[in-house]
Amino acid sequence: MPIYPLTRLRLRWLLAPFIISLVVAPLAYAQQPVVRAVLFFSPTCSHCQKVMYDVLPPLQQKYGDSLVIFTVDVTQPEGADLYQAMVDRYQVTEERFGVPALAADNILMVGSKEIPERFPRIIADGLARGGIDWSDIPGLEQALPAELGGLQVNGEASGGMLQKFMQDPLANSLAVILLAGMLISIIWISSLFLSSSLTAMKTTPEWVILLLSLFGILAAGYLSYIEVTRTDAFCGPIGDCNSVQQSPYATLFGVLPVGVLGIAGYIAIAAAWLIKRYGPQNWRDTMNKAIWGMALFGVLFMSYLTFLEPFVIGATCSWCLTSAMIITLILWASTPAVINPMRAAERAAEQTGADSKA
C-alpha cells in the first residue's frame, strides 16, 4: 500500500474545491427585475460609455436584480427603428435628439449629465411604489424576446446564449474550443495530483515560463491600454475586440480593468521565476508552487471570461484568447516543477517503508 506524505493529502483538499467549482459554478443570471429602463446608446459615443461604465454600474450594484436595463444600439437597424419610435412617442425636440437617452417610467433623460442627476431618484421612487414597468415605446414589446430571454442588463444578455453565440459563430467557436482546452487542462492536471502514479513528468526548459510571461505582459498591456483609454482595438480578421472591451466585464467590480489585473498577474509570475532562478536556493520550491498557483488561478479566471465572450457578450476578443492560451501554457509548464518533487518524496517514503519492513 503506497504511503502518501502529508503534503499530498493537503493538496487533495486544496484541489477538491477547484474540481467541484467546474461542475457546480453558478452560470445562471437571476432575473427578478422591479425597475425597468431602456438605454439607447452608440458604441462610438464617449458620453454613452460614461453612462454605461461610470454611472450605471454603481446603481446596478446598489439595487441588484431590482434594476433591469435593456440597452439598444442605435447604430443597428433594429435599434435605429426603436429609437425613432421613442422620438415620436415622446415628441423629442431637436435639441434633445441624441444618445445616451434613457427611458424609465415614461420619462426620457438625455445626456451624461441629466441621466445621473435624475435616474437615481426615479429608481428610488419607483421601488417605493412597487416597481416600474417598461416605458410605453412602440415596438419595445416586440424587441423584448419571450419571457425576456434575451434581456440585456447593463449592456449584456442575461439569456439567449445560442443567439449570442450565433452573432459571430467562427470567432465564438474558437473561444469555445479554447474554453474546452482550459477546462480539460484543469481537470487533467488535477488528476495528476490525485493519481497514485509515481512516474515523474517531463520538464520544460526553465526559460519557457519567463518567455510566456513576457508575451502575457504584452498582450495584457495592450488590453489595458484599450480599456483605460477606451480607444478602438486592432483585432485582426476574426473576432470583435471592441464589443468585448466595451462590455461591463472588461472591468472587475466596475473599477479595475481586467487587462491591468492581467499585467499584475504576469509580472508576479515573472518575478517569482526570477526569485527562483537567482534568489536563495531554499526559496526555489516555494516559488515553483507560487508560479503554479498563480497560473491555476489565472486559468480558472480566464475560463470564466472566455465563457462570457461567446455566450453572454456575443463577441470574442482575439487578444483575450491569446492571454488565455498563454496562461494555460504557463500552467502546463509549471506543473512538473511542483509534481515531480512530490512524487520523489512519495518514492522515498515507499522505499523507507519497504526498508523498515525488511
C-alpha positions in Angstrom: 0.0 0.0 0.0 1.5 3.3 -1.1 2.4 5.9 1.6 1.3 9.4 0.8 3.1 12.3 2.5 1.0 14.9 4.3 1.8 17.4 1.5 -0.1 15.3 -1.0 -3.1 14.9 1.3 -3.3 18.6 1.8 -3.1 19.2 -1.9 -6.1 16.8 -2.4 -8.2 19.0 -0.1 -6.9 22.2 -1.9 -7.7 20.9 -5.3 -11.2 19.5 -4.5 -12.9 22.9 -4.4 -11.5 23.7 -7.8 -12.8 20.5 -9.3 -16.2 20.9 -7.7 -16.4 24.5 -8.9 -16.1 23.3 -12.5 -19.2 21.3 -12.0 -21.4 23.4 -9.8 -20.2 27.0 -10.6 -23.3 29.2 -11.0 -23.6 30.5 -14.5 -27.3 31.5 -14.5 -28.4 35.1 -14.0 -31.2 35.7 -11.5 -34.0 37.7 -13.1 -36.2 39.5 -10.5 -36.5 43.0 -12.0 -38.6 45.6 -10.4 -37.5 48.9 -12.1 -37.2 48.6 -15.8 -35.5 51.1 -18.1 -34.3 51.3 -21.7 -31.0 52.9 -22.6 -30.3 54.0 -26.2 -26.6 54.2 -27.0 -23.9 54.1 -29.6 -20.7 52.1 -29.3 -18.6 55.1 -30.5 -20.3 57.7 -28.2 -18.0 58.7 -25.3 -20.9 60.1 -23.3 -22.7 56.7 -23.7 -19.6 54.9 -22.3 -19.5 57.3 -19.4 -23.1 56.4 -18.5 -22.7 52.7 -19.2 -19.5 52.2 -17.3 -19.4 55.0 -14.7 -23.0 55.9 -13.9 -25.0 52.7 -14.2 -22.7 50.1 -12.6 -22.9 51.6 -9.1 -26.7 51.7 -9.4 -26.7 48.1 -10.5 -24.5 47.2 -7.6 -26.8 49.0 -5.2 -30.1 47.6 -6.4 -29.0 44.3 -7.9 -31.9 42.4 -9.5 -34.3 45.2 -8.7 -32.9 47.2 -11.6 -33.0 45.9 -15.2 -31.8 47.9 -18.1 -32.5 47.0 -21.7 -29.8 48.5 -24.0 -30.5 49.4 -27.6 -27.6 50.0 -30.0 -28.9 52.8 -32.3 -26.2 52.0 -34.9 -28.0 48.8 -35.7 -31.1 48.9 -38.0 -33.5 47.5 -35.4 -32.1 49.9 -32.7 -32.4 52.9 -35.0 -36.1 52.0 -35.7 -36.8 51.6 -32.0 -35.0 54.9 -31.3 -37.1 56.7 -33.9 -40.3 55.2 -32.3 -39.1 56.6 -29.0 -38.5 60.0 -30.5 -42.0 60.0 -32.0 -43.6 58.7 -28.8 -42.0 61.4 -26.6 -42.0 64.1 -29.2 -38.3 64.7 -28.7 -37.3 68.1 -29.8 -34.2 68.7 -32.0 -32.0 70.0 -29.1 -32.7 66.8 -27.2 -32.1 64.5 -30.1 -29.2 62.1 -29.5 -27.7 59.5 -27.2 -27.3 58.4 -24.5 -31.0 58.5 -23.9 -32.6 56.6 -21.0 -36.4 56.0 -20.8 -37.8 54.9 -17.5 -41.4 55.4 -16.1 -42.2 57.1 -19.4 -39.7 59.8 -18.6 -36.9 60.5 -21.0 -33.4 61.5 -19.8 -30.8 62.6 -22.3 -27.1 63.0 -21.9 -24.4 62.0 -19.4 -25.3 64.9 -17.1 -29.1 64.5 -16.9 -29.2 60.8 -16.5 -27.1 60.6 -13.3 -29.0 63.6 -11.9 -32.5 62.2 -12.4 -32.3 58.4 -12.7 -31.4 57.5 -9.1 -34.5 59.4 -7.8 -36.7 57.7 -10.4 -35.4 54.3 -9.2 -36.0 55.1 -5.5 -39.5 56.5 -6.2 -40.3 53.5 -8.4 -39.3 50.9 -5.8 -41.2 52.8 -3.2 -44.5 52.4 -5.2 -43.9 48.8 -6.2 -41.8 49.0 -9.4 -41.7 50.5 -12.8 -42.8 48.7 -16.0 -41.3 49.1 -19.4 -41.9 52.5 -20.9 -44.6 52.8 -23.5 -42.5 52.8 -26.6 -44.0 51.4 -29.8 -42.1 48.3 -30.9 -40.4 47.8 -27.5 -42.6 44.8 -26.5 -41.7 43.1 -29.8 -38.0 43.9 -29.3 -38.1 42.1 -25.9 -37.9 38.3 -26.5 -40.4 36.0 -25.0 -40.1 35.9 -21.2 -37.2 38.4 -21.6 -35.0 35.5 -22.8 -32.6 38.0 -24.5 -32.9 40.7 -22.0 -29.8 42.9 -21.7 -28.7 44.0 -18.2 -26.0 46.7 -18.2 -25.3 46.0 -21.9 -25.1 42.2 -21.8 -27.6 39.5 -22.3 -28.9 37.6 -19.3 -30.2 34.8 -21.5 -30.3 33.6 -25.1 -26.8 32.1 -25.1 -27.3 30.4 -28.5 -28.5 33.6 -30.0 -25.4 35.4 -28.7 -23.1 32.6 -30.0 -24.6 32.9 -33.5 -23.7 36.6 -33.7 -20.1 35.6 -34.7 -20.1 31.7 -34.9 -16.5 31.5 -36.3 -14.8 33.6 -33.6 -17.1 32.3 -30.8 -16.3 28.7 -31.9 -12.6 29.4 -31.3 -13.4 30.7 -27.9 -15.4 27.5 -27.1 -12.5 25.3 -28.3 -10.1 27.2 -26.1 -12.5 27.1 -23.2 -12.8 23.3 -23.6 -9.0 23.1 -23.7 -8.6 25.1 -20.5 -11.2 23.0 -18.6 -9.7 19.8 -19.8 -6.3 21.1 -18.7 -7.6 21.9 -15.2 -9.2 18.5 -14.8 -6.2 16.6 -16.2 -3.6 18.4 -14.1 -5.8 18.0 -11.1 -6.0 14.3 -11.8 -2.2 14.1 -11.9 -2.0 15.3 -8.3 -4.8 12.9 -7.3 -3.3 9.9 -9.1 -1.2 7.2 -7.4 1.3 7.1 -10.2 4.9 7.8 -9.1 6.2 8.5 -12.6 7.9 11.8 -13.0 6.6 14.3 -15.6 8.8 15.5 -18.4 10.0 19.0 -17.6 10.2 22.0 -19.9 13.2 24.4 -20.1 13.0 27.0 -17.3 13.2 29.9 -19.7 9.8 29.0 -21.2 7.8 30.3 -18.3 9.7 33.7 -18.3 9.2 34.0 -22.1 5.5 33.2 -21.8 5.1 35.7 -19.0 6.7 38.4 -21.2 4.3 37.6 -24.0 1.5 37.7 -21.5 2.6 41.2 -20.3 2.5 42.5 -23.9 -1.0 41.0 -24.5 -2.4 42.2 -21.2 -0.7 45.6 -21.6 -2.4 46.2 -25.0 -5.8 45.2 -23.5 -5.1 47.6 -20.5 -4.4 50.4 -23.0 -7.6 49.8 -24.8 -9.7 49.5 -21.6 -8.2 52.6 -19.9 -8.2 54.9 -23.0 -11.4 53.4 -24.4 -9.8 53.5 -27.9 -10.7 51.1 -30.7 -8.7 47.9 -30.6 -6.9 46.2 -33.5 -8.5 42.8 -33.5 -7.5 41.3 -36.9 -9.8 39.4 -39.3 -11.5 37.3 -36.6 -13.5 38.5 -33.6 -14.8 41.8 -32.3 -12.4 43.0 -29.6 -14.2 46.4 -29.2 -17.5 44.8 -28.2 -15.8 42.8 -25.5 -13.7 45.7 -24.2 -16.8 47.9 -24.1 -18.8 45.4 -22.1 -19.1 45.7 -18.3 -17.0 42.5 -18.0 -13.9 44.4 -19.2 -13.6 45.8 -15.6 -13.6 43.9 -12.3 -16.3 45.2 -9.9 -16.7 48.1 -12.4 -13.4 49.6 -11.2 -10.3 47.6 -12.1 -9.7 46.9 -15.9 -9.2 43.2 -16.4 -6.1 43.9 -18.6 -4.5 45.7 -15.6 -5.2 42.6 -13.5 -3.6 40.5 -16.2 -0.4 42.6 -16.2 -0.1 42.3 -12.5 -0.5 38.6 -12.7 2.1 38.1 -15.4 4.6 40.4 -13.7 4.1 38.4 -10.4 4.8 35.2 -12.3 7.9 36.7 -13.9 9.1 38.0 -10.5 8.6 34.6 -8.9 10.6 33.0 -11.7 13.4 35.5 -11.2 13.5 34.8 -7.5 13.5 31.1 -8.1 16.3 31.4 -10.6 18.6 33.9 -8.8 17.3 34.0 -5.3 18.1 31.8 -2.3 18.1 28.1 -3.0 15.7 27.4 -0.2 13.1 29.6 -1.9 13.1 27.6 -5.1 10.4 25.1 -4.1 8.2 27.9 -2.7 8.5 29.9 -5.9 7.7 26.9 -8.1 4.4 26.4 -6.1 3.7 30.2 -6.3 4.0 30.2 -10.1 1.8 27.1 -10.4 -0.8 28.5 -8.0 -1.0 31.9 -9.8 -1.2 30.1 -13.2 -4.0 27.8 -11.9 -6.0 30.9 -10.6 -5.3 32.6 -14.0 -6.7 29.7 -16.0 -9.8 29.5 -13.7 -10.4 33.2 -14.1 -9.8 33.2 -17.8 -12.1 30.2 -18.2 -14.9 32.3 -16.7 -14.1 35.3 -19.0 -13.8 33.0 -22.1 -17.3 31.6 -21.3 -18.7 35.1 -21.2 -17.4 36.1 -24.6 -19.4 33.7 -26.9 -22.4 33.0 -24.6 -23.1 36.4 -22.8 -21.3 39.2 -24.7 -21.8 37.5 -28.1 -18.3 38.6 -29.3 -14.8 37.2 -28.9 -11.6 39.2 -28.4 -8.5 37.6 -30.1 -6.2 39.4 -27.6 -8.2 37.8 -24.7 -7.9 34.4 -26.3 -4.2 34.9 -26.7 -3.8 35.7 -23.0 -5.9 32.7 -22.1 -3.7 30.5 -24.1 -0.5 31.9 -22.6 -1.7 31.4 -19.0 -2.7 27.8 -19.8 0.7 27.1 -21.3 2.3 28.5 -18.1 0.2 26.2 -16.0 1.4 23.2 -18.0 5.0 24.4 -18.0 5.0 25.0 -14.2 3.3 21.7 -13.2 6.3 19.4 -13.5 8.3 21.5 -11.1 5.6 21.0 -8.4 4.6 17.5 -9.0 8.0 15.9 -9.6 9.4 16.7 -6.1 6.1 15.4 -4.6 6.5 12.1 -6.4 10.1 11.9 -5.5 9.1 12.3 -1.8 6.5 9.5 -2.3 9.1 7.2 -3.8 11.4 7.9 -0.9 8.6 7.3 1.5 7.7 4.0 -0.1 11.4 2.9 -0.1 11.6 3.8 3.6 8.5 1.8 4.3 9.9 -1.2 2.3 13.2 -1.0 4.1 11.6 -0.9 7.5 9.6 -4.0 6.7 12.7 -5.8 5.5 
